[in-house]
């Protein structure tokens, strides 16, 4: 029996009656509802509890939401760039309506009830600014999806002009409507029932299953479709999708023919299917990395490997967790050594150690930073810069509090498009988990978020939807800009840091070695230096090693310098790790961190 279930099987949803013109969201200068972070850009109204879709369009230019209106909902679209609402017709729908954006086009599709047992599907396109009815040549039962480019929509229904084969059970016939030529065609063929499972994220390729007469029947095969046609590869078996390439040209998954599971990549550009090589080890699952379909990250029983489909190379990358950079050029890999990481260049296959030490985390969408928890588990939160190789520590959590780094689902990003902001969490025994927004330029935390933080916009402006709970069935939806006001460059700069960060500060008993540090702020605000110590295991400790002393001085315009000496005595302390950061006394903005290993030879 197959244990792995297909992701993305589209739900069959019913829609509400009537049409309406969407009311404009209210742009708020001084909102009555406080999200706890940033500035409210728009109050989008009351929405059903727990409903986060459809959300942002692929380019972040629009935000769609279902706003409670009586016993149903009105579909609203907010223009993020112009900061105004888009008026829609035919937009009074059931609150459970399956509204969806095209994966890579500013096209929004939804459905409303028509005659008993049927619905009318609609689409709104940014290019025309118009709402149009879909599939007028067919009787539509349920809208099931929209292609990545917005050209095709899929549905179950019937058509007198193009009747479905008798193999389809009543109300189970799948159709695809081509918006370019205005024709609805059945997916099934004589003797073969076809069920469309999922459209690709871009273009108009899709996956389907074959067999039976209904969506509930046992399926016997798979097909790979383009437009309105789904082709069956020879002896394909059942294909369980594990991931699409971002450009929608290929899909990787598990093929289950006759009880033998094989991981394969199907390439829609030439219709070929290729098995992922197993010479690196037994495969658990696989996914594409980067913008195209060239590289496949393969998760093995032990570790990972990257299969380059163009060269055929399959180097093993790590025995521990891996974190692909958004552009697919590098992997941040967790080493066997405690808390240690390397950066692997996938072009040269060269791996170098990095200054980030920690447990887990995620990349910002632009690839500029990796944010995660530090050594010792949840006791520290740190940001690693891929450009400079430096690490920035955020202030230690309060007592009985742990930092957490949430895990992003496929539908969204925890980091903002610009790479400046990221969602993190604090967990306390007396109040549970709360979300904060990390400012990765100023190295500060804003919050806690008063409600639930959704995913950032995938592109465009740094906007975060925040939902404030009203009652058991509804929430208030706000679009929030986390940028501080005023937004000044108050991050302290290092004027001195000798030796360089990452150096080993070592000397013998009776000797001494110096560490010199200095920092200032462009605004002339007083800057303070903070010293944080960890033991060899990475656990924070309160005291410096024996023989450590610092002479600190305040200079003009708030600058601070420290001349520190390490002169270990005979009863010297074990190895310690030192993290030093400079903090703006007035605003809390922090510099990146200078880190050293302090030990006695």
KAFEN-V242012 format. One record per pair of residues at least 4 apart in sequence whose ideal C-beta (glycine too) atoms are under 8 Angstrom apart, sorted by the first residue. I is the first residue (numbers start at 1). J is the second residue. If there is no record, write none. Layout:
BEGIN
i=(I,I)
j=(J,J)
END
This chain:
BEGIN
i=(2,2,2,4,4,5,6,6,6,6,7,7,7,7,8,8,8,9,9,10,10,10,10,10,10,10,11,12,12,12,12,13,13,13,13,13,13,14,14,14,14,14,14,15,15,15,15,15,15,15,15,15,16,16,16,16,16,16,16,16,16,17,17,17,17,18,18,18,19,19,19,19,19,20,20,20,20,20,21,21,21,21,22,22,22,22,22,22,22,22,22,22,23,23,23,23,23,24,24,24,25,25,25,25,25,25,25,26,26,27,27,27,27,27,28,28,28,28,31,31,31,31,33,33,33,33,33,33,34,35,35,35,35,35,35,35,35,36,36,36,36,36,36,36,37,37,37,37,37,37,37,37,37,38,38,38,38,38,38,38,38,39,39,39,39,40,40,40,41,41,41,41,41,42,42,42,42,43,43,43,44,44,44,44,44,44,44,44,45,45,45,45,45,45,46,46,46,46,46,46,46,47,47,47,47,47,47,47,47,47,47,47,48,48,48,48,48,48,48,49,49,49,49,49,49,50,51,51,52,52,52,52,53,53,53,54,54,54,54,54,54,55,55,55,55,55,55,55,55,55,56,56,56,56,56,56,56,56,57,57,57,57,57,57,57,57,58,58,58,58,58,58,58,58,59,59,59,59,60,60,60,60,60,60,60,60,61,61,61,61,61,61,61,62,62,62,62,62,62,62,62,63,63,63,63,63,63,63,64,64,64,64,64,64,64,65,65,65,65,66,66,66,66,66,66,66,66,67,67,67,67,67,68,68,68,69,69,69,72,72,72,72,73,73,73,73,73,74,74,74,75,75,75,75,75,75,75,76,76,76,77,77,77,77,77,78,78,78,78,79,79,79,79,80,80,80,80,80,81,81,86,86,88,88,89,90,90,90,90,90,91,91,92,93,93,93,93,93,94,97,97,97,98,98,98,98,99,99,99,100,100,100,100,100,101,101,101,101,102,102,102,102,102,102,102,102,102,103,103,103,103,103,103,103,104,104,104,104,104,104,105,105,105,106,106,106,106,107,107,107,107,107,107,108,108,109,109,109,109,109,109,109,109,110,110,110,110,111,111,111,111,111,111,111,112,112,112,113,113,113,114,114,114,114,117,118,118,118,118,119,119,119,119,120,120,120,121,121,121,121,121,121,121,122,122,122,122,123,123,123,123,123,123,123,124,124,124,125,125,125,125,128,134,134,134,134,134,134,135,135,135,135,135,135,135,136,137,137,137,137,137,137,138,138,138,138,138,138,138,138,139,139,139,140,140,140,141,141,141,141,141,142,142,142,143,143,143,144,144,144,144,144,145,145,145,145,145,145,146,146,146,146,146,147,147,147,147,147,147,147,147,147,148,148,148,148,148,148,148,148,149,149,149,150,151,151,151,151,152,152,152,152,152,152,152,152,153,153,153,154,154,154,154,154,154,154,154,155,155,155,155,156,156,156,156,156,157,157,157,158,158,158,159,159,159,159,159,161,162,162,162,162,162,163,164,164,164,164,164,164,165,165,165,165,165,165,165,167,167,167,167,167,167,168,168,168,168,168,168,168,169,169,169,169,172,172,172,172,173,173,173,174,174,174,174,174,174,175,175,175,175,176,176,176,176,176,176,177,177,178,178,178,178,178,178,185,187,187,187,187,187,187,187,188,188,188,189,192,192,192,193,193,193,193,193,193,194,194,194,194,194,195,195,195,195,195,196,196,196,196,196,197,197,197,197,197,198,198,198,199,199,199,200,200,200,200,200,200,200,200,201,201,201,201,202,202,202,202,203,203,203,203,204,204,205,205,205,205,205,205,205,206,206,206,206,207,207,207,207,207,207,207,208,208,208,208,208,209,209,209,209,209,210,210,210,210,210,210,210,211,211,211,211,211,212,212,212,212,212,213,219,220,221,221,221,221,222,222,222,222,222,222,222,223,223,223,223,223,224,224,224,224,224,224,224,224,225,225,225,226,231,232,233,233,233,235,236,236,236,237,237,237,237,238,238,238,239,239,239,239,239,239,240,240,240,240,241,241,241,242,242,242,242,242,242,242,243,243,243,243,243,243,244,244,244,244,245,245,245,245,245,245,246,246,246,246,247,247,247,248,249,249,249,249,249,250,250,250,250,250,250,250,251,251,251,252,252,252,252,252,252,252,252,252,253,253,253,254,254,254,254,254,255,255,255,255,255,256,256,257,262,263,263,263,263,263,263,264,264,264,264,265,265,265,265,265,265,266,266,267,267,267,267,267,274,276,276,276,276,276,277,277,277,278,278,279,280,280,280,280,280,280,281,281,281,281,281,281,282,282,283,283,283,284,284,284,285,286,286,286,286,286,287,287,288,288,288,288,288,289,289,289,289,289,289,289,290,290,290,290,290,290,291,291,292,293,294,294,294,295,295,295,295,295,295,296,296,296,297,297,297,297,297,297,298,298,298,298,298,299,300,300,300,302,303,303,303,303,303,304,304,304,304,305,305,305,305,306,306,306,306,306,307,307,308,308,308,308,315,317,317,317,317,318,318,318,318,318,318,318,319,320,320,320,320,321,321,321,322,322,322,322,323,323,323,323,323,323,323,324,324,324,324,324,325,325,325,325,325,325,325,326,326,326,326,326,327,328,329,329,329,330,330,330,330,330,331,331,331,332,332,332,332,332,332,332,332,333,333,333,333,333,334,334,335,335,335,338,338,338,339,339,339,339,339,339,340,340,341,341,341,341,341,342,342,342,342,343,343,343,343,343,344,344,344,345,345,345,354,354,355,355,355,355,355,355,355,356,356,356,356,356,357,357,357,357,357,358,358,358,358,358,358,359,359,359,359,359,360,360,360,361,361,361,361,361,362,362,362,362,362,362,362,362,362,363,363,363,363,364,364,364,364,364,364,364,364,364,365,365,365,365,365,365,365,366,366,366,366,367,367,368,368,368,368,368,369,369,369,369,369,369,369,369,370,370,370,371,371,371,371,371,371,371,371,371,371,372,372,372,372,373,373,373,373,373,373,373,373,373,374,374,374,374,374,374,375,375,375,375,375,375,376,376,376,376,376,376,377,378,378,378,378,378,379,379,379,379,379,379,380,380,380,380,380,381,381,381,381,381,381,381,381,382,382,382,382,382,383,383,383,383,383,383,383,384,384,384,385,385,385,385,385,388,390,390,390,391,391,391,391,391,392,392,392,392,392,392,392,393,393,393,393,393,393,394,394,394,394,394,394,395,395,395,395,396,396,397,397,397,397,398,398,400,400,400,401,401,401,402,402,402,403,403,403,403,404,404,404,404,404,405,405,406,406,406,406,406,408,408,408,408,411,412,412,412,412,413,413,413,413,414,414,414,414,415,415,415,415,415,416,416,416,416,416,416,416,416,416,417,417,417,417,417,417,417,418,419,420,420,420,420,420,421,421,421,421,421,421,421,421,422,422,422,423,423,423,423,423,423,423,424,424,424,424,424,425,425,425,425,426,426,426,426,427,427,427,428,428,434,434,434,435,435,435,435,435,436,436,436,436,436,437,437,437,437,437,437,437,438,438,438,438,439,439,439,439,439,439,441,442,442,442,442,442,442,442,443,443,443,443,443,443,444,444,444,444,446,446,449,449,450,450,451,451,451,451,451,451,452,452,452,452,453,453,453,454,454,454,454,455,456,456,456,457,457,457,457,461,462,462,462,463,463,463,464,464,464,464,465,465,465,465,466,466,466,466,467,467,467,467,468,468,468,469,470,470,470,483,488,489,489,490,490,490,490,490,490,490,490,491,491,491,491,491,492,492,492,492,492,492,492,492,492,492,493,493,493,493,493,493,494,494,494,494,494,494,494,495,495,495,495,495,496,496,496,496,497,497,497,497,497,498,498,498,498,499,499,499,499,501,501,501,501,502,502,503,503,504,504,504,505,505,505,505,505,505,505,505,506,506,506,506,506,506,507,507,507,507,507,507,507,507,508,508,508,509,509,509,509,509,510,511,511,512,512,512,513,513,513,514,514,514,514,515,515,515,515,516,516,516,516,517,517,517,517,517,517,518,518,518,518,518,519,519,519,519,519,519,520,520,520,520,520,520,521,521,521,521,521,521,521,524,524,525,525,525,525,525,526,526,526,526,526,526,527,527,527,527,527,527,527,528,528,528,528,529,529,529,529,529,529,529,530,530,530,530,531,531,531,531,531,532,532,532,532,532,533,533,533,533,533,533,533,533,533,533,534,534,534,534,534,534,534,534,535,535,535,535,535,535,536,536,536,536,538,541,544,544,544,545,545,545,545,545,545,545,546,546,546,546,546,547,547,547,547,547,547,548,548,548,548,549,549,549,550,550,550,550,551,551,551,551,552,552,552,553,553,553,554,554,554,555,555,555,558,560,566,568,568,568,572,573,575,575,575,576,576,576,577,577,577,577,578,578,578,578,579,579,579,580,580,580,580,581,581,581,581,581,582,582,583,583,583,583,584,584,584)
j=(238,240,256,240,254,240,197,198,240,241,198,241,242,410,197,198,241,197,198,98,144,145,154,196,197,198,98,142,144,156,215,94,96,97,98,111,142,94,96,97,113,119,142,93,94,97,98,110,111,112,113,119,72,73,92,93,94,95,97,112,113,72,92,112,113,72,92,112,89,90,91,92,112,69,74,89,91,92,87,88,89,91,67,74,75,76,77,85,86,87,88,91,45,67,74,76,85,84,85,87,42,43,44,45,76,78,85,42,43,41,42,43,83,84,40,41,42,43,35,40,43,478,40,43,450,468,476,478,450,40,449,450,451,466,468,478,480,446,447,448,449,450,451,466,436,437,446,447,449,464,466,480,482,437,446,464,480,481,482,483,484,480,481,483,485,478,479,480,83,463,479,480,481,78,83,478,479,476,477,478,63,65,67,76,78,477,478,479,65,67,68,76,476,477,67,68,470,474,475,476,477,51,65,66,67,68,73,467,474,475,476,477,66,68,73,95,473,474,475,469,471,472,473,474,475,475,66,95,454,455,465,467,99,100,411,64,65,99,100,101,108,63,64,65,101,411,412,454,455,465,60,62,63,80,101,455,457,458,61,62,63,64,101,106,108,126,101,102,103,104,105,106,458,459,106,458,459,460,80,417,457,458,459,460,461,463,79,80,81,106,126,459,460,77,78,79,80,86,106,108,126,77,78,80,457,463,465,479,75,76,77,78,99,101,108,75,76,78,477,73,74,75,76,93,95,97,99,73,74,75,76,477,73,95,474,73,74,92,92,93,94,95,92,93,94,95,97,91,92,93,88,91,92,93,97,99,110,85,88,91,85,86,88,108,124,84,85,86,479,83,84,85,86,457,460,461,463,479,460,461,124,129,124,131,131,112,120,122,131,133,110,131,112,97,99,110,111,112,113,110,111,112,110,111,143,144,108,109,110,108,109,110,145,146,106,107,108,146,106,107,108,109,146,147,148,149,150,147,148,199,200,201,202,248,148,149,201,202,203,248,148,149,150,125,126,127,150,123,124,125,126,146,150,123,124,121,122,123,134,143,146,150,153,121,122,123,143,119,120,121,122,140,142,143,119,120,122,118,119,120,118,119,120,140,141,139,140,141,157,140,141,142,143,133,134,140,133,134,135,140,143,153,155,131,132,133,134,131,132,134,146,150,153,179,130,131,132,129,130,132,150,132,140,143,153,155,177,179,140,153,155,157,175,177,184,182,159,161,162,182,183,184,155,157,158,159,162,175,177,184,157,158,159,155,156,157,155,156,157,158,171,155,156,157,153,154,155,154,155,156,174,196,153,154,196,198,199,206,150,152,153,154,199,151,152,153,154,199,200,203,204,206,199,200,201,202,203,204,205,248,202,203,204,179,178,179,180,204,176,177,178,179,199,204,227,228,176,177,179,174,175,176,177,187,196,199,206,174,175,177,184,171,172,173,174,175,173,175,184,163,164,173,163,164,175,184,186,184,175,183,184,185,186,186,168,173,174,175,186,188,186,188,189,190,191,192,193,188,190,191,192,193,213,172,173,174,186,188,193,213,173,193,213,214,193,213,214,215,186,187,188,186,187,188,194,195,196,184,185,186,187,184,185,187,196,227,228,183,184,182,183,184,185,227,228,228,194,195,196,208,225,228,230,192,193,194,194,210,211,232,210,211,212,213,214,217,208,209,210,223,230,208,209,210,215,219,206,207,208,225,230,206,207,208,209,241,206,207,241,204,205,206,204,205,206,244,248,249,251,268,244,246,247,248,246,247,248,249,247,248,249,268,226,227,224,225,226,248,249,251,268,224,225,226,230,222,223,224,225,239,241,251,222,223,224,225,230,219,221,222,223,238,219,220,221,222,223,230,232,217,218,219,220,221,216,217,218,219,220,217,238,238,232,236,237,238,232,233,236,237,238,239,255,230,231,232,233,236,230,231,233,239,251,266,268,271,229,230,231,268,271,236,266,271,273,257,255,257,273,255,256,257,258,255,256,257,253,254,255,256,264,266,253,254,255,256,251,252,253,252,253,254,263,285,286,287,251,252,253,286,287,288,248,250,251,288,249,250,251,288,292,293,288,290,291,292,291,292,293,268,267,268,269,292,293,265,266,267,268,269,288,293,265,266,268,263,264,265,266,276,286,287,288,296,263,264,266,261,262,263,264,285,261,262,263,264,273,260,261,262,275,275,276,283,285,286,298,273,274,275,276,273,274,276,293,296,309,272,273,271,272,273,274,293,309,283,286,296,298,307,307,312,314,282,283,314,298,300,305,314,315,316,300,301,302,303,305,316,300,301,298,299,300,299,300,301,299,296,297,298,299,307,296,297,292,293,295,296,297,295,296,297,306,324,328,331,294,295,324,327,328,329,327,328,328,309,308,309,310,306,307,308,309,328,346,306,307,309,304,305,306,322,324,331,304,305,306,307,314,304,304,305,316,319,316,317,318,319,320,316,317,318,322,314,315,316,317,314,315,317,331,346,313,314,312,313,314,346,349,322,331,333,344,322,331,333,334,335,342,344,336,333,334,335,336,333,334,360,331,332,333,334,331,332,333,361,362,363,370,328,330,331,332,363,329,330,331,332,363,367,386,363,364,365,366,367,367,346,345,346,347,343,344,345,346,386,343,344,346,341,342,343,344,354,356,363,370,341,342,343,344,351,340,341,340,341,342,375,537,538,357,358,359,374,375,538,353,357,353,354,356,357,358,351,352,353,354,351,352,353,354,386,349,350,351,349,350,351,384,389,384,389,390,391,501,502,595,370,372,382,384,391,374,375,382,391,538,372,373,374,375,380,382,372,373,374,375,377,372,373,405,370,371,372,373,405,370,371,372,405,407,408,414,415,422,367,369,370,415,368,369,370,371,415,416,419,422,440,413,415,416,417,419,456,458,415,417,418,419,386,419,385,386,387,419,440,383,384,385,386,415,419,422,440,383,384,386,381,382,383,384,405,415,422,424,438,440,381,382,384,405,377,378,379,380,381,382,403,404,405,379,380,381,382,393,538,379,380,534,537,538,539,380,534,537,538,539,540,402,397,402,403,404,427,396,397,402,403,539,540,393,394,396,403,540,393,394,397,403,405,424,438,445,391,392,393,394,593,391,392,393,394,438,440,443,389,390,391,389,390,391,392,592,592,501,592,593,501,579,592,593,595,440,443,581,590,591,592,593,443,532,579,581,590,593,403,438,443,444,445,590,444,445,588,590,532,540,401,402,403,426,426,428,428,429,430,426,427,428,426,427,428,424,425,426,427,424,425,426,427,433,424,425,414,423,424,425,435,412,413,414,455,455,454,455,456,458,417,455,456,458,422,423,455,456,419,421,422,423,456,420,421,422,456,457,462,463,464,482,456,457,458,459,460,461,462,462,440,439,440,441,462,483,437,438,439,440,456,462,464,482,437,438,440,435,436,437,438,453,456,464,435,436,437,438,445,433,434,435,436,433,434,436,448,432,433,434,432,434,447,448,449,447,448,449,452,453,445,446,447,448,449,445,446,447,449,453,464,482,443,444,445,446,443,444,445,446,482,484,491,484,490,491,587,588,589,590,491,581,589,590,591,592,587,588,589,590,482,484,453,466,466,468,466,467,468,469,475,476,466,467,469,475,464,465,466,464,465,466,467,465,462,463,464,461,462,463,464,481,481,482,483,479,480,481,479,480,481,482,477,478,479,480,477,478,479,480,475,476,477,478,475,476,478,475,474,475,476,487,523,522,523,521,522,523,525,584,586,587,589,521,584,589,590,591,519,520,521,527,582,583,584,589,590,591,519,520,521,522,582,591,517,518,519,582,591,592,594,518,519,520,559,561,516,517,518,561,501,516,517,518,594,514,515,516,517,503,505,515,596,593,594,595,596,595,596,596,597,596,597,599,513,515,566,578,596,597,598,599,513,597,598,599,600,601,511,512,513,566,567,568,600,601,568,600,601,568,569,570,572,600,567,567,568,565,566,567,565,566,567,563,564,565,566,564,566,578,596,561,562,563,564,529,561,562,564,580,594,555,559,560,561,562,527,529,559,560,582,591,527,555,557,558,559,560,525,526,527,557,558,559,584,557,558,558,584,585,586,587,554,558,560,584,585,586,558,559,560,582,583,584,585,560,582,583,585,552,560,562,580,581,582,583,580,581,582,583,544,550,578,579,580,540,578,579,580,581,540,541,542,543,544,545,576,577,578,579,538,539,540,541,576,577,578,579,539,541,574,575,576,577,574,575,576,577,577,576,548,576,578,566,568,572,573,574,576,598,568,569,571,572,573,566,567,568,569,572,573,564,565,566,598,564,565,567,562,563,564,565,562,563,564,565,560,561,562,560,561,562,558,559,560,559,560,561,585,582,598,572,573,600,600,600,597,598,599,597,598,599,595,596,597,598,595,596,597,598,593,594,595,593,594,595,596,590,591,592,593,594,590,591,588,589,590,591,588,589,590)
END
